[in-house]
Amino acid sequence: MYLFIGGPEVIIILLIVVMVFGADKIPEIARGLGKGMAQIRNATDDIKREINNSAKDAGLDTDVTKDIKKTIDDAKEDIDKMTGPIKRMK
């Protein structure tokens, strides 16, 4: 599942939540958590957008990470080509 939590653990956590908050408050809590997560996601997207716009306005190259990722992927492919026969010998 998620974070090494299995089905029985999730059920126990849900039972505890129902006992502590009551069944009528759970939708309210879930709604509030959803709104909070959406606000955080929107804020991080706005920050990323602002950083990218500032970098473009300053004339900086924003595709540096793409170049680095391509170099890393090429290196991985080269290593796989070199170690391919060794892995098959196992």
PDB file of N, CA, C and O in Angstrom:
ATOM      1  N   MET A   1       0.813  -1.190   0.000  1.00  0.00           N
ATOM      2  CA  MET A   1       0.000   0.000   0.000  1.00  0.00           C
ATOM      3  C   MET A   1       0.852   1.247   0.000  1.00  0.00           C
ATOM      4  O   MET A   1       1.681   1.434  -0.891  1.00  0.00           O
ATOM      5  N   TYR A   2       0.667   2.072   0.952  1.00  0.00           N
ATOM      6  CA  TYR A   2       1.332   3.360   1.015  1.00  0.00           C
ATOM      7  C   TYR A   2       2.089   3.480   2.327  1.00  0.00           C
ATOM      8  O   TYR A   2       1.509   3.290   3.396  1.00  0.00           O
ATOM      9  N   LEU A   3       3.360   3.789   2.261  1.00  0.00           N
ATOM     10  CA  LEU A   3       4.202   3.951   3.442  1.00  0.00           C
ATOM     11  C   LEU A   3       4.216   2.699   4.314  1.00  0.00           C
ATOM     12  O   LEU A   3       4.167   2.790   5.541  1.00  0.00           O
ATOM     13  N   PHE A   4       4.283   1.556   3.690  1.00  0.00           N
ATOM     14  CA  PHE A   4       4.370   0.283   4.382  1.00  0.00           C
ATOM     15  C   PHE A   4       3.177   0.026   5.303  1.00  0.00           C
ATOM     16  O   PHE A   4       3.310  -0.644   6.327  1.00  0.00           O
ATOM     17  N   ILE A   5       2.028   0.554   4.938  1.00  0.00           N
ATOM     18  CA  ILE A   5       0.815   0.330   5.717  1.00  0.00           C
ATOM     19  C   ILE A   5      -0.075  -0.613   4.920  1.00  0.00           C
ATOM     20  O   ILE A   5      -0.389  -0.356   3.758  1.00  0.00           O
ATOM     21  N   GLY A   6      -0.473  -1.696   5.551  1.00  0.00           N
ATOM     22  CA  GLY A   6      -1.323  -2.671   4.895  1.00  0.00           C
ATOM     23  C   GLY A   6      -2.791  -2.413   5.163  1.00  0.00           C
ATOM     24  O   GLY A   6      -3.149  -1.443   5.830  1.00  0.00           O
ATOM     25  N   GLY A   7      -3.629  -3.274   4.649  1.00  0.00           N
ATOM     26  CA  GLY A   7      -5.073  -3.148   4.797  1.00  0.00           C
ATOM     27  C   GLY A   7      -5.553  -3.141   6.238  1.00  0.00           C
ATOM     28  O   GLY A   7      -6.349  -2.279   6.614  1.00  0.00           O
ATOM     29  N   PRO A   8      -5.087  -4.084   7.057  1.00  0.00           N
ATOM     30  CA  PRO A   8      -5.561  -4.096   8.452  1.00  0.00           C
ATOM     31  C   PRO A   8      -5.183  -2.818   9.216  1.00  0.00           C
ATOM     32  O   PRO A   8      -5.963  -2.321  10.029  1.00  0.00           O
ATOM     33  N   GLU A   9      -3.992  -2.298   8.950  1.00  0.00           N
ATOM     34  CA  GLU A   9      -3.574  -1.074   9.636  1.00  0.00           C
ATOM     35  C   GLU A   9      -4.456   0.100   9.243  1.00  0.00           C
ATOM     36  O   GLU A   9      -4.798   0.932  10.084  1.00  0.00           O
ATOM     37  N   VAL A  10      -4.824   0.170   7.970  1.00  0.00           N
ATOM     38  CA  VAL A  10      -5.686   1.257   7.501  1.00  0.00           C
ATOM     39  C   VAL A  10      -7.050   1.176   8.176  1.00  0.00           C
ATOM     40  O   VAL A  10      -7.608   2.194   8.586  1.00  0.00           O
ATOM     41  N   ILE A  11      -7.578  -0.024   8.290  1.00  0.00           N
ATOM     42  CA  ILE A  11      -8.884  -0.206   8.929  1.00  0.00           C
ATOM     43  C   ILE A  11      -8.833   0.223  10.390  1.00  0.00           C
ATOM     44  O   ILE A  11      -9.753   0.881  10.878  1.00  0.00           O
ATOM     45  N   ILE A  12      -7.769  -0.144  11.085  1.00  0.00           N
ATOM     46  CA  ILE A  12      -7.627   0.256  12.496  1.00  0.00           C
ATOM     47  C   ILE A  12      -7.534   1.775  12.609  1.00  0.00           C
ATOM     48  O   ILE A  12      -8.155   2.367  13.492  1.00  0.00           O
ATOM     49  N   ILE A  13      -6.769   2.408  11.730  1.00  0.00           N
ATOM     50  CA  ILE A  13      -6.646   3.870  11.758  1.00  0.00           C
ATOM     51  C   ILE A  13      -8.001   4.517  11.495  1.00  0.00           C
ATOM     52  O   ILE A  13      -8.367   5.476  12.175  1.00  0.00           O
ATOM     53  N   LEU A  14      -8.746   4.010  10.526  1.00  0.00           N
ATOM     54  CA  LEU A  14     -10.068   4.562  10.239  1.00  0.00           C
ATOM     55  C   LEU A  14     -11.018   4.397  11.425  1.00  0.00           C
ATOM     56  O   LEU A  14     -11.790   5.308  11.724  1.00  0.00           O
ATOM     57  N   LEU A  15     -10.973   3.252  12.101  1.00  0.00           N
ATOM     58  CA  LEU A  15     -11.814   3.051  13.280  1.00  0.00           C
ATOM     59  C   LEU A  15     -11.469   4.048  14.387  1.00  0.00           C
ATOM     60  O   LEU A  15     -12.359   4.588  15.044  1.00  0.00           O
ATOM     61  N   ILE A  16     -10.181   4.286  14.586  1.00  0.00           N
ATOM     62  CA  ILE A  16      -9.760   5.248  15.603  1.00  0.00           C
ATOM     63  C   ILE A  16     -10.247   6.647  15.248  1.00  0.00           C
ATOM     64  O   ILE A  16     -10.725   7.385  16.110  1.00  0.00           O
ATOM     65  N   VAL A  17     -10.121   7.010  13.959  1.00  0.00           N
ATOM     66  CA  VAL A  17     -10.576   8.335  13.513  1.00  0.00           C
ATOM     67  C   VAL A  17     -12.077   8.485  13.736  1.00  0.00           C
ATOM     68  O   VAL A  17     -12.534   9.535  14.186  1.00  0.00           O
ATOM     69  N   VAL A  18     -12.843   7.449  13.427  1.00  0.00           N
ATOM     70  CA  VAL A  18     -14.299   7.504  13.629  1.00  0.00           C
ATOM     71  C   VAL A  18     -14.630   7.639  15.105  1.00  0.00           C
ATOM     72  O   VAL A  18     -15.536   8.387  15.472  1.00  0.00           O
ATOM     73  N   MET A  19     -13.903   6.922  15.957  1.00  0.00           N
ATOM     74  CA  MET A  19     -14.177   7.002  17.391  1.00  0.00           C
ATOM     75  C   MET A  19     -13.814   8.374  17.962  1.00  0.00           C
ATOM     76  O   MET A  19     -14.511   8.892  18.835  1.00  0.00           O
ATOM     77  N   VAL A  20     -12.728   8.955  17.469  1.00  0.00           N
ATOM     78  CA  VAL A  20     -12.281  10.238  18.019  1.00  0.00           C
ATOM     79  C   VAL A  20     -13.148  11.389  17.514  1.00  0.00           C
ATOM     80  O   VAL A  20     -13.595  12.222  18.302  1.00  0.00           O
ATOM     81  N   PHE A  21     -13.383  11.439  16.215  1.00  0.00           N
ATOM     82  CA  PHE A  21     -14.075  12.596  15.632  1.00  0.00           C
ATOM     83  C   PHE A  21     -15.560  12.371  15.406  1.00  0.00           C
ATOM     84  O   PHE A  21     -16.318  13.337  15.324  1.00  0.00           O
ATOM     85  N   GLY A  22     -15.985  11.152  15.307  1.00  0.00           N
ATOM     86  CA  GLY A  22     -17.380  10.871  15.013  1.00  0.00           C
ATOM     87  C   GLY A  22     -17.610  10.807  13.520  1.00  0.00           C
ATOM     88  O   GLY A  22     -16.915  11.465  12.745  1.00  0.00           O
ATOM     89  N   ALA A  23     -18.584  10.015  13.120  1.00  0.00           N
ATOM     90  CA  ALA A  23     -18.830   9.780  11.696  1.00  0.00           C
ATOM     91  C   ALA A  23     -19.310  11.033  10.975  1.00  0.00           C
ATOM     92  O   ALA A  23     -19.058  11.189   9.780  1.00  0.00           O
ATOM     93  N   ASP A  24     -19.999  11.932  11.683  1.00  0.00           N
ATOM     94  CA  ASP A  24     -20.532  13.117  11.019  1.00  0.00           C
ATOM     95  C   ASP A  24     -19.452  14.164  10.728  1.00  0.00           C
ATOM     96  O   ASP A  24     -19.662  15.025   9.873  1.00  0.00           O
ATOM     97  N   LYS A  25     -18.316  14.118  11.406  1.00  0.00           N
ATOM     98  CA  LYS A  25     -17.254  15.115  11.204  1.00  0.00           C
ATOM     99  C   LYS A  25     -16.241  14.692  10.139  1.00  0.00           C
ATOM    100  O   LYS A  25     -15.489  15.532   9.647  1.00  0.00           O
ATOM    101  N   ILE A  26     -16.205  13.427   9.778  1.00  0.00           N
ATOM    102  CA  ILE A  26     -15.192  12.935   8.841  1.00  0.00           C
ATOM    103  C   ILE A  26     -15.287  13.608   7.477  1.00  0.00           C
ATOM    104  O   ILE A  26     -14.249  14.008   6.950  1.00  0.00           O
ATOM    105  N   PRO A  27     -16.472  13.760   6.866  1.00  0.00           N
ATOM    106  CA  PRO A  27     -16.512  14.452   5.575  1.00  0.00           C
ATOM    107  C   PRO A  27     -16.004  15.894   5.668  1.00  0.00           C
ATOM    108  O   PRO A  27     -15.353  16.396   4.753  1.00  0.00           O
ATOM    109  N   GLU A  28     -16.312  16.543   6.783  1.00  0.00           N
ATOM    110  CA  GLU A  28     -15.851  17.918   6.990  1.00  0.00           C
ATOM    111  C   GLU A  28     -14.330  17.970   7.052  1.00  0.00           C
ATOM    112  O   GLU A  28     -13.704  18.838   6.444  1.00  0.00           O
ATOM    113  N   ILE A  29     -13.747  17.041   7.786  1.00  0.00           N
ATOM    114  CA  ILE A  29     -12.289  16.987   7.920  1.00  0.00           C
ATOM    115  C   ILE A  29     -11.642  16.678   6.575  1.00  0.00           C
ATOM    116  O   ILE A  29     -10.651  17.305   6.201  1.00  0.00           O
ATOM    117  N   ALA A  30     -12.201  15.715   5.851  1.00  0.00           N
ATOM    118  CA  ALA A  30     -11.651  15.350   4.540  1.00  0.00           C
ATOM    119  C   ALA A  30     -11.738  16.519   3.570  1.00  0.00           C
ATOM    120  O   ALA A  30     -10.805  16.758   2.804  1.00  0.00           O
ATOM    121  N   ARG A  31     -12.844  17.246   3.595  1.00  0.00           N
ATOM    122  CA  ARG A  31     -13.017  18.407   2.731  1.00  0.00           C
ATOM    123  C   ARG A  31     -11.961  19.472   3.048  1.00  0.00           C
ATOM    124  O   ARG A  31     -11.357  20.055   2.147  1.00  0.00           O
ATOM    125  N   GLY A  32     -11.753  19.710   4.341  1.00  0.00           N
ATOM    126  CA  GLY A  32     -10.755  20.690   4.762  1.00  0.00           C
ATOM    127  C   GLY A  32      -9.347  20.289   4.352  1.00  0.00           C
ATOM    128  O   GLY A  32      -8.562  21.121   3.899  1.00  0.00           O
ATOM    129  N   LEU A  33      -9.031  19.001   4.515  1.00  0.00           N
ATOM    130  CA  LEU A  33      -7.718  18.517   4.094  1.00  0.00           C
ATOM    131  C   LEU A  33      -7.542  18.653   2.585  1.00  0.00           C
ATOM    132  O   LEU A  33      -6.471  19.042   2.118  1.00  0.00           O
ATOM    133  N   GLY A  34      -8.576  18.339   1.830  1.00  0.00           N
ATOM    134  CA  GLY A  34      -8.512  18.472   0.373  1.00  0.00           C
ATOM    135  C   GLY A  34      -8.282  19.909  -0.053  1.00  0.00           C
ATOM    136  O   GLY A  34      -7.470  20.177  -0.938  1.00  0.00           O
ATOM    137  N   LYS A  35      -8.995  20.834   0.575  1.00  0.00           N
ATOM    138  CA  LYS A  35      -8.815  22.248   0.244  1.00  0.00           C
ATOM    139  C   LYS A  35      -7.407  22.709   0.597  1.00  0.00           C
ATOM    140  O   LYS A  35      -6.784  23.454  -0.159  1.00  0.00           O
ATOM    141  N   GLY A  36      -6.912  22.269   1.740  1.00  0.00           N
ATOM    142  CA  GLY A  36      -5.560  22.638   2.159  1.00  0.00           C
ATOM    143  C   GLY A  36      -4.507  22.118   1.197  1.00  0.00           C
ATOM    144  O   GLY A  36      -3.569  22.834   0.845  1.00  0.00           O
ATOM    145  N   MET A  37      -4.663  20.867   0.772  1.00  0.00           N
ATOM    146  CA  MET A  37      -3.706  20.290  -0.176  1.00  0.00           C
ATOM    147  C   MET A  37      -3.774  21.010  -1.515  1.00  0.00           C
ATOM    148  O   MET A  37      -2.741  21.225  -2.150  1.00  0.00           O
ATOM    149  N   ALA A  38      -4.964  21.384  -1.952  1.00  0.00           N
ATOM    150  CA  ALA A  38      -5.102  22.111  -3.216  1.00  0.00           C
ATOM    151  C   ALA A  38      -4.438  23.481  -3.120  1.00  0.00           C
ATOM    152  O   ALA A  38      -3.795  23.922  -4.073  1.00  0.00           O
ATOM    153  N   GLN A  39      -4.586  24.158  -1.986  1.00  0.00           N
ATOM    154  CA  GLN A  39      -3.948  25.458  -1.808  1.00  0.00           C
ATOM    155  C   GLN A  39      -2.429  25.332  -1.825  1.00  0.00           C
ATOM    156  O   GLN A  39      -1.743  26.168  -2.412  1.00  0.00           O
ATOM    157  N   ILE A  40      -1.904  24.298  -1.188  1.00  0.00           N
ATOM    158  CA  ILE A  40      -0.455  24.084  -1.188  1.00  0.00           C
ATOM    159  C   ILE A  40       0.036  23.798  -2.593  1.00  0.00           C
ATOM    160  O   ILE A  40       1.065  24.331  -3.008  1.00  0.00           O
ATOM    161  N   ARG A  41      -0.687  22.959  -3.336  1.00  0.00           N
ATOM    162  CA  ARG A  41      -0.305  22.636  -4.702  1.00  0.00           C
ATOM    163  C   ARG A  41      -0.321  23.895  -5.577  1.00  0.00           C
ATOM    164  O   ARG A  41       0.597  24.121  -6.366  1.00  0.00           O
ATOM    165  N   ASN A  42      -1.368  24.711  -5.430  1.00  0.00           N
ATOM    166  CA  ASN A  42      -1.447  25.948  -6.208  1.00  0.00           C
ATOM    167  C   ASN A  42      -0.320  26.904  -5.853  1.00  0.00           C
ATOM    168  O   ASN A  42       0.241  27.557  -6.733  1.00  0.00           O
ATOM    169  N   ALA A  43       0.013  26.988  -4.575  1.00  0.00           N
ATOM    170  CA  ALA A  43       1.088  27.886  -4.150  1.00  0.00           C
ATOM    171  C   ALA A  43       2.422  27.431  -4.715  1.00  0.00           C
ATOM    172  O   ALA A  43       3.208  28.259  -5.175  1.00  0.00           O
ATOM    173  N   THR A  44       2.696  26.126  -4.689  1.00  0.00           N
ATOM    174  CA  THR A  44       3.971  25.646  -5.236  1.00  0.00           C
ATOM    175  C   THR A  44       4.021  25.834  -6.749  1.00  0.00           C
ATOM    176  O   THR A  44       5.078  26.151  -7.295  1.00  0.00           O
ATOM    177  N   ASP A  45       2.901  25.643  -7.428  1.00  0.00           N
ATOM    178  CA  ASP A  45       2.866  25.887  -8.868  1.00  0.00           C
ATOM    179  C   ASP A  45       3.125  27.363  -9.174  1.00  0.00           C
ATOM    180  O   ASP A  45       3.844  27.686 -10.119  1.00  0.00           O
ATOM    181  N   ASP A  46       2.542  28.251  -8.379  1.00  0.00           N
ATOM    182  CA  ASP A  46       2.771  29.687  -8.575  1.00  0.00           C
ATOM    183  C   ASP A  46       4.232  30.043  -8.353  1.00  0.00           C
ATOM    184  O   ASP A  46       4.797  30.840  -9.102  1.00  0.00           O
ATOM    185  N   ILE A  47       4.846  29.462  -7.338  1.00  0.00           N
ATOM    186  CA  ILE A  47       6.257  29.735  -7.060  1.00  0.00           C
ATOM    187  C   ILE A  47       7.130  29.245  -8.216  1.00  0.00           C
ATOM    188  O   ILE A  47       8.025  29.960  -8.667  1.00  0.00           O
ATOM    189  N   LYS A  48       6.870  28.030  -8.694  1.00  0.00           N
ATOM    190  CA  LYS A  48       7.638  27.497  -9.822  1.00  0.00           C
ATOM    191  C   LYS A  48       7.482  28.382 -11.054  1.00  0.00           C
ATOM    192  O   LYS A  48       8.456  28.694 -11.738  1.00  0.00           O
ATOM    193  N   ARG A  49       6.247  28.778 -11.325  1.00  0.00           N
ATOM    194  CA  ARG A  49       5.983  29.630 -12.483  1.00  0.00           C
ATOM    195  C   ARG A  49       6.724  30.959 -12.359  1.00  0.00           C
ATOM    196  O   ARG A  49       7.303  31.445 -13.331  1.00  0.00           O
ATOM    197  N   GLU A  50       6.704  31.539 -11.171  1.00  0.00           N
ATOM    198  CA  GLU A  50       7.382  32.820 -10.947  1.00  0.00           C
ATOM    199  C   GLU A  50       8.892  32.688 -11.120  1.00  0.00           C
ATOM    200  O   GLU A  50       9.531  33.562 -11.705  1.00  0.00           O
ATOM    201  N   ILE A  51       9.459  31.599 -10.613  1.00  0.00           N
ATOM    202  CA  ILE A  51      10.902  31.375 -10.769  1.00  0.00           C
ATOM    203  C   ILE A  51      11.256  31.215 -12.237  1.00  0.00           C
ATOM    204  O   ILE A  51      12.230  31.803 -12.707  1.00  0.00           O
ATOM    205  N   ASN A  52      10.475  30.425 -12.969  1.00  0.00           N
ATOM    206  CA  ASN A  52      10.748  30.235 -14.395  1.00  0.00           C
ATOM    207  C   ASN A  52      10.615  31.535 -15.166  1.00  0.00           C
ATOM    208  O   ASN A  52      11.434  31.826 -16.038  1.00  0.00           O
ATOM    209  N   ASN A  53       9.582  32.327 -14.853  1.00  0.00           N
ATOM    210  CA  ASN A  53       9.406  33.608 -15.542  1.00  0.00           C
ATOM    211  C   ASN A  53      10.561  34.554 -15.241  1.00  0.00           C
ATOM    212  O   ASN A  53      11.042  35.245 -16.139  1.00  0.00           O
ATOM    213  N   SER A  54      11.007  34.594 -13.999  1.00  0.00           N
ATOM    214  CA  SER A  54      12.125  35.453 -13.621  1.00  0.00           C
ATOM    215  C   SER A  54      13.404  35.017 -14.326  1.00  0.00           C
ATOM    216  O   SER A  54      14.192  35.851 -14.773  1.00  0.00           O
ATOM    217  N   ALA A  55      13.601  33.710 -14.420  1.00  0.00           N
ATOM    218  CA  ALA A  55      14.801  33.197 -15.086  1.00  0.00           C
ATOM    219  C   ALA A  55      14.770  33.524 -16.572  1.00  0.00           C
ATOM    220  O   ALA A  55      15.793  33.895 -17.147  1.00  0.00           O
ATOM    221  N   LYS A  56      13.607  33.390 -17.195  1.00  0.00           N
ATOM    222  CA  LYS A  56      13.500  33.709 -18.621  1.00  0.00           C
ATOM    223  C   LYS A  56      13.702  35.195 -18.863  1.00  0.00           C
ATOM    224  O   LYS A  56      14.347  35.584 -19.837  1.00  0.00           O
ATOM    225  N   ASP A  57      13.148  36.041 -17.970  1.00  0.00           N
ATOM    226  CA  ASP A  57      13.308  37.486 -18.107  1.00  0.00           C
ATOM    227  C   ASP A  57      14.765  37.895 -17.945  1.00  0.00           C
ATOM    228  O   ASP A  57      15.212  38.862 -18.562  1.00  0.00           O
ATOM    229  N   ALA A  58      15.508  37.163 -17.118  1.00  0.00           N
ATOM    230  CA  ALA A  58      16.916  37.476 -16.884  1.00  0.00           C
ATOM    231  C   ALA A  58      17.802  36.877 -17.966  1.00  0.00           C
ATOM    232  O   ALA A  58      19.008  37.122 -17.987  1.00  0.00           O
ATOM    233  N   GLY A  59      17.217  36.098 -18.859  1.00  0.00           N
ATOM    234  CA  GLY A  59      17.978  35.509 -19.953  1.00  0.00           C
ATOM    235  C   GLY A  59      18.703  34.236 -19.564  1.00  0.00           C
ATOM    236  O   GLY A  59      19.627  33.819 -20.263  1.00  0.00           O
ATOM    237  N   LEU A  60      18.309  33.612 -18.471  1.00  0.00           N
ATOM    238  CA  LEU A  60      18.938  32.366 -18.042  1.00  0.00           C
ATOM    239  C   LEU A  60      18.321  31.184 -18.766  1.00  0.00           C
ATOM    240  O   LEU A  60      17.151  31.207 -19.147  1.00  0.00           O
ATOM    241  N   ASP A  61      19.130  30.154 -18.947  1.00  0.00           N
ATOM    242  CA  ASP A  61      18.656  28.942 -19.604  1.00  0.00           C
ATOM    243  C   ASP A  61      17.900  28.085 -18.597  1.00  0.00           C
ATOM    244  O   ASP A  61      18.483  27.625 -17.615  1.00  0.00           O
ATOM    245  N   THR A  62      16.626  27.868 -18.828  1.00  0.00           N
ATOM    246  CA  THR A  62      15.810  27.071 -17.903  1.00  0.00           C
ATOM    247  C   THR A  62      15.794  25.595 -18.276  1.00  0.00           C
ATOM    248  O   THR A  62      15.188  24.790 -17.569  1.00  0.00           O
ATOM    249  N   ASP A  63      16.450  25.225 -19.378  1.00  0.00           N
ATOM    250  CA  ASP A  63      16.472  23.832 -19.815  1.00  0.00           C
ATOM    251  C   ASP A  63      17.727  23.101 -19.349  1.00  0.00           C
ATOM    252  O   ASP A  63      18.076  22.059 -19.903  1.00  0.00           O
ATOM    253  N   VAL A  64      18.403  23.630 -18.344  1.00  0.00           N
ATOM    254  CA  VAL A  64      19.623  23.001 -17.847  1.00  0.00           C
ATOM    255  C   VAL A  64      19.316  21.616 -17.307  1.00  0.00           C
ATOM    256  O   VAL A  64      20.084  20.681 -17.532  1.00  0.00           O
ATOM    257  N   THR A  65      18.219  21.473 -16.607  1.00  0.00           N
ATOM    258  CA  THR A  65      17.894  20.171 -16.031  1.00  0.00           C
ATOM    259  C   THR A  65      17.636  19.126 -17.118  1.00  0.00           C
ATOM    260  O   THR A  65      17.949  17.950 -16.932  1.00  0.00           O
ATOM    261  N   LYS A  66      17.076  19.542 -18.232  1.00  0.00           N
ATOM    262  CA  LYS A  66      16.853  18.595 -19.329  1.00  0.00           C
ATOM    263  C   LYS A  66      18.183  18.104 -19.875  1.00  0.00           C
ATOM    264  O   LYS A  66      18.331  16.921 -20.179  1.00  0.00           O
ATOM    265  N   ASP A  67      19.164  19.014 -20.004  1.00  0.00           N
ATOM    266  CA  ASP A  67      20.484  18.622 -20.483  1.00  0.00           C
ATOM    267  C   ASP A  67      21.160  17.655 -19.517  1.00  0.00           C
ATOM    268  O   ASP A  67      21.777  16.679 -19.942  1.00  0.00           O
ATOM    269  N   ILE A  68      21.044  17.924 -18.223  1.00  0.00           N
ATOM    270  CA  ILE A  68      21.640  17.057 -17.209  1.00  0.00           C
ATOM    271  C   ILE A  68      20.977  15.692 -17.230  1.00  0.00           C
ATOM    272  O   ILE A  68      21.655  14.668 -17.149  1.00  0.00           O
ATOM    273  N   LYS A  69      19.649  15.673 -17.339  1.00  0.00           N
ATOM    274  CA  LYS A  69      18.925  14.395 -17.377  1.00  0.00           C
ATOM    275  C   LYS A  69      19.331  13.591 -18.604  1.00  0.00           C
ATOM    276  O   LYS A  69      19.486  12.373 -18.513  1.00  0.00           O
ATOM    277  N   LYS A  70      19.508  14.246 -19.750  1.00  0.00           N
ATOM    278  CA  LYS A  70      19.916  13.544 -20.963  1.00  0.00           C
ATOM    279  C   LYS A  70      21.306  12.946 -20.789  1.00  0.00           C
ATOM    280  O   LYS A  70      21.550  11.813 -21.204  1.00  0.00           O
ATOM    281  N   THR A  71      22.213  13.694 -20.181  1.00  0.00           N
ATOM    282  CA  THR A  71      23.566  13.191 -19.945  1.00  0.00           C
ATOM    283  C   THR A  71      23.544  11.984 -19.021  1.00  0.00           C
ATOM    284  O   THR A  71      24.255  11.006 -19.256  1.00  0.00           O
ATOM    285  N   ILE A  72      22.737  12.046 -17.975  1.00  0.00           N
ATOM    286  CA  ILE A  72      22.627  10.921 -17.041  1.00  0.00           C
ATOM    287  C   ILE A  72      22.026   9.707 -17.730  1.00  0.00           C
ATOM    288  O   ILE A  72      22.506   8.590 -17.535  1.00  0.00           O
ATOM    289  N   ASP A  73      20.992   9.901 -18.526  1.00  0.00           N
ATOM    290  CA  ASP A  73      20.381   8.785 -19.253  1.00  0.00           C
ATOM    291  C   ASP A  73      21.363   8.152 -20.231  1.00  0.00           C
ATOM    292  O   ASP A  73      21.403   6.929 -20.366  1.00  0.00           O
ATOM    293  N   ASP A  74      22.161   8.981 -20.919  1.00  0.00           N
ATOM    294  CA  ASP A  74      23.174   8.450 -21.829  1.00  0.00           C
ATOM    295  C   ASP A  74      24.206   7.623 -21.079  1.00  0.00           C
ATOM    296  O   ASP A  74      24.625   6.566 -21.551  1.00  0.00           O
ATOM    297  N   ALA A  75      24.618   8.108 -19.905  1.00  0.00           N
ATOM    298  CA  ALA A  75      25.593   7.366 -19.100  1.00  0.00           C
ATOM    299  C   ALA A  75      25.012   6.036 -18.639  1.00  0.00           C
ATOM    300  O   ALA A  75      25.709   5.021 -18.638  1.00  0.00           O
ATOM    301  N   LYS A  76      23.745   6.035 -18.248  1.00  0.00           N
ATOM    302  CA  LYS A  76      23.094   4.793 -17.834  1.00  0.00           C
ATOM    303  C   LYS A  76      23.056   3.785 -18.978  1.00  0.00           C
ATOM    304  O   LYS A  76      23.304   2.596 -18.775  1.00  0.00           O
ATOM    305  N   GLU A  77      22.744   4.265 -20.177  1.00  0.00           N
ATOM    306  CA  GLU A  77      22.704   3.373 -21.336  1.00  0.00           C
ATOM    307  C   GLU A  77      24.071   2.786 -21.613  1.00  0.00           C
ATOM    308  O   GLU A  77      24.186   1.596 -21.904  1.00  0.00           O
ATOM    309  N   ASP A  78      25.117   3.607 -21.528  1.00  0.00           N
ATOM    310  CA  ASP A  78      26.477   3.117 -21.755  1.00  0.00           C
ATOM    311  C   ASP A  78      26.858   2.054 -20.734  1.00  0.00           C
ATOM    312  O   ASP A  78      27.465   1.040 -21.081  1.00  0.00           O
ATOM    313  N   ILE A  79      26.502   2.288 -19.478  1.00  0.00           N
ATOM    314  CA  ILE A  79      26.813   1.317 -18.426  1.00  0.00           C
ATOM    315  C   ILE A  79      26.042   0.027 -18.664  1.00  0.00           C
ATOM    316  O   ILE A  79      26.588  -1.061 -18.477  1.00  0.00           O
ATOM    317  N   ASP A  80      24.785   0.131 -19.072  1.00  0.00           N
ATOM    318  CA  ASP A  80      23.991  -1.063 -19.359  1.00  0.00           C
ATOM    319  C   ASP A  80      24.584  -1.852 -20.518  1.00  0.00           C
ATOM    320  O   ASP A  80      24.585  -3.083 -20.501  1.00  0.00           O
ATOM    321  N   LYS A  81      25.089  -1.145 -21.522  1.00  0.00           N
ATOM    322  CA  LYS A  81      25.705  -1.833 -22.668  1.00  0.00           C
ATOM    323  C   LYS A  81      26.969  -2.565 -22.242  1.00  0.00           C
ATOM    324  O   LYS A  81      27.232  -3.678 -22.698  1.00  0.00           O
ATOM    325  N   MET A  82      27.752  -1.937 -21.363  1.00  0.00           N
ATOM    326  CA  MET A  82      29.009  -2.559 -20.916  1.00  0.00           C
ATOM    327  C   MET A  82      28.756  -3.708 -19.958  1.00  0.00           C
ATOM    328  O   MET A  82      29.476  -4.705 -19.995  1.00  0.00           O
ATOM    329  N   THR A  83      27.761  -3.594 -19.111  1.00  0.00           N
ATOM    330  CA  THR A  83      27.537  -4.623 -18.097  1.00  0.00           C
ATOM    331  C   THR A  83      26.519  -5.667 -18.532  1.00  0.00           C
ATOM    332  O   THR A  83      26.255  -6.616 -17.795  1.00  0.00           O
ATOM    333  N   GLY A  84      25.953  -5.507 -19.699  1.00  0.00           N
ATOM    334  CA  GLY A  84      24.964  -6.465 -20.173  1.00  0.00           C
ATOM    335  C   GLY A  84      25.466  -7.892 -20.179  1.00  0.00           C
ATOM    336  O   GLY A  84      24.811  -8.768 -19.612  1.00  0.00           O
ATOM    337  N   PRO A  85      26.617  -8.163 -20.806  1.00  0.00           N
ATOM    338  CA  PRO A  85      27.125  -9.543 -20.821  1.00  0.00           C
ATOM    339  C   PRO A  85      27.462 -10.061 -19.412  1.00  0.00           C
ATOM    340  O   PRO A  85      27.314 -11.250 -19.130  1.00  0.00           O
ATOM    341  N   ILE A  86      27.911  -9.166 -18.545  1.00  0.00           N
ATOM    342  CA  ILE A  86      28.258  -9.589 -17.186  1.00  0.00           C
ATOM    343  C   ILE A  86      27.004  -9.995 -16.435  1.00  0.00           C
ATOM    344  O   ILE A  86      27.014 -10.995 -15.716  1.00  0.00           O
ATOM    345  N   LYS A  87      25.931  -9.245 -16.585  1.00  0.00           N
ATOM    346  CA  LYS A  87      24.681  -9.565 -15.886  1.00  0.00           C
ATOM    347  C   LYS A  87      24.118 -10.896 -16.367  1.00  0.00           C
ATOM    348  O   LYS A  87      23.537 -11.645 -15.582  1.00  0.00           O
ATOM    349  N   ARG A  88      24.285 -11.192 -17.643  1.00  0.00           N
ATOM    350  CA  ARG A  88      23.724 -12.434 -18.185  1.00  0.00           C
ATOM    351  C   ARG A  88      24.445 -13.670 -17.702  1.00  0.00           C
ATOM    352  O   ARG A  88      23.887 -14.767 -17.732  1.00  0.00           O
ATOM    353  N   MET A  89      25.688 -13.507 -17.253  1.00  0.00           N
ATOM    354  CA  MET A  89      26.496 -14.664 -16.823  1.00  0.00           C
ATOM    355  C   MET A  89      26.037 -15.199 -15.472  1.00  0.00           C
ATOM    356  O   MET A  89      26.422 -16.314 -15.121  1.00  0.00           O
ATOM    357  N   LYS A  90      25.265 -14.497 -14.718  1.00  0.00           N
ATOM    358  CA  LYS A  90      24.855 -14.931 -13.383  1.00  0.00           C
ATOM    359  C   LYS A  90      24.076 -16.195 -13.410  1.00  0.00           C
ATOM    360  O   LYS A  90      23.660 -16.686 -12.360  1.00  0.00           O
TER     361      LYS A  90
END
